[in-house]
Every structure is written in C-alpha cells, then in structure tokens.
Amino acid sequence: MSGSEQRASVRVPARLKVDYSHEDNYLISYSKNISAEGMFICTDSLVPVGTHVKLVFSINELYEIEVNAGVVWVNSQGTKGDIGLGLRFFDPPTPLKEAILRIVNRIAVVDHPNH
C-alpha cells in the first residue's frame, strides 16, 4: 500500500520553513505539504524510517510550534522538491491541529467552490 493510501487526513500544499533535529543533527528545510497528522519536508539529509525528529515551525498565528514526529517514509529519488521525508506527528498540540484544519478547509473551498 502506498503512503497516500494509508493517510486518514487530507494533505494540502504548504511551504513552511521547518527546523528539525534528530540526535545531534540540526537542519533547516521547507515543507512540501501538511495534514493534521504530519507533513512532508524536502531535504537531501535523509534519515531511516522510524527515526524520531523534533520539528519547529510556524503556521498562521502559531509561532515556533514544537512537535515530535517520526519518519514514516523516505523518498530518495526525483527532483529536488520530491526528495525528502514523510513525517507523522506524535501528539500534536490541539492549536496546531486546528490551524492545519483551517488551512485544509480553506483550500478545499477554493478547490471546490460549488460545494
């Protein structure tokens, strides 16, 4: 089953600056998309599935939200914007989930204005 078939939440395009760290490594990247459950970050610094990372990013009115996540898939092929990590949030704070859902709902309305 592919990653997209396993998703329970709608994922929407979102370019957010993301600081992430694991072990003693600290990196800065950008997200490609986001959902209430996780995000995909574009990076050449790939780590194995199962790796735990700490993410810090801002979204809407929330500044420097910190959330732990796990790598659920790695894409090592394709163009620069396709290479990166699929991450699942561990216990995201309620304000973060709500902010993401507002973005998802706004994009859904734009994509389907007659619904």
Buried (B, 14 or more C-beta within 10 A) or exposed (E): EEEEEEBEBBBBEBEBEBBBEBEEEEBEBBBBBBBBBBBBBBBEEBBEEEBEBBBBBEBEEBEEBEBEBBBBBBBEEEEEEEBBBBBBBEEBEEEBBEBBBEBBEEBEEEEEEEE
